[in-house]
Amino acid sequence: MENWKVQFIQKPDRLGRALYIIRRNHEQRFEVMQSDGKTKVYDLGMSVDPTLWLDDDTFQDLVNAVHKDFKPSEGRFTEGKLEATERHLADLRKLLKL
């Protein structure tokens, strides 16, 4: 079985975004986690209910909270590398008396 994936899909007709926590199961069907923690199974091609519906303002609040409290997994190592490079340059300036 695949790991759960998180997707946001913008729904202009509803002025907001749908959050889906979804995975494909071993029967080539889709499982969608519901907001109550239960899982609903869908066949391919069926209309899928989202895990959670967010209006635009609530979605923005969620993004702001996640950005404030968590670092993205893709960029978590680059921040430390930049700090180390800056310390290295400061050390070189001291050694070279610049």
C-alpha positions in Angstrom: 0.0 0.0 0.0 1.2 3.5 -0.8 1.7 6.2 1.8 -0.8 8.9 2.4 -0.5 11.9 0.1 -1.9 15.4 0.9 -3.3 17.5 -1.9 -5.1 20.9 -2.1 -7.3 21.5 -5.0 -8.7 25.0 -5.6 -12.4 25.0 -6.3 -13.3 28.4 -7.8 -17.0 27.6 -7.9 -17.0 27.2 -4.1 -14.4 30.0 -3.4 -12.0 27.9 -1.5 -9.9 24.8 -1.5 -10.5 21.1 -0.9 -7.9 19.2 1.2 -7.6 15.6 0.3 -5.6 13.0 2.3 -5.6 10.1 -0.1 -3.8 6.9 -1.1 -4.2 4.1 -3.5 -4.9 0.7 -1.9 -3.8 -2.8 -3.0 -7.1 -3.2 -4.9 -6.4 -0.2 -7.2 -9.0 1.8 -5.4 -8.6 5.1 -3.6 -8.9 5.6 0.2 -9.7 9.1 1.4 -9.2 10.0 5.0 -12.4 11.7 6.3 -12.4 14.6 8.8 -13.6 12.3 11.5 -10.6 10.0 11.1 -12.4 7.2 9.3 -11.4 6.1 5.8 -13.8 6.0 2.8 -12.9 3.9 -0.3 -13.7 5.0 -3.8 -13.4 3.3 -7.2 -11.5 5.0 -10.0 -13.6 7.6 -11.7 -15.9 8.2 -8.8 -16.5 11.7 -7.4 -14.4 12.0 -4.3 -15.5 14.0 -1.2 -12.6 16.0 0.3 -11.2 15.3 3.7 -11.7 19.0 4.6 -13.1 22.0 2.9 -11.5 25.4 3.6 -12.6 28.9 2.4 -9.8 31.1 1.1 -9.3 33.0 4.4 -9.1 29.8 6.5 -6.7 28.3 4.0 -4.5 31.3 4.2 -4.5 31.1 8.0 -3.5 27.4 7.8 -0.7 28.2 5.4 0.6 31.0 7.7 0.4 28.7 10.8 2.3 25.9 9.0 4.9 28.3 7.6 5.5 29.8 11.1 5.7 26.5 13.0 7.2 24.0 10.5 10.0 24.0 7.9 9.4 22.3 4.6 11.2 19.0 4.2 12.8 20.1 0.9 14.5 23.1 2.4 15.4 22.0 5.9 19.1 21.4 5.2 19.8 24.5 3.1 19.2 26.9 6.1 21.9 25.2 8.2 24.3 25.2 5.3 23.9 29.0 4.8 24.6 29.6 8.5 27.7 27.4 8.4 28.9 29.2 5.3 28.4 32.6 7.0 30.4 31.4 10.1 33.1 30.1 7.9 33.4 33.4 6.1 33.5 35.3 9.4 36.3 33.0 10.6 38.3 33.6 7.4 37.9 37.4 7.8 39.4 37.1 11.3 42.3 35.0 10.1 43.1 37.3 7.2 42.4 40.4 9.3 40.0 41.9 6.8 
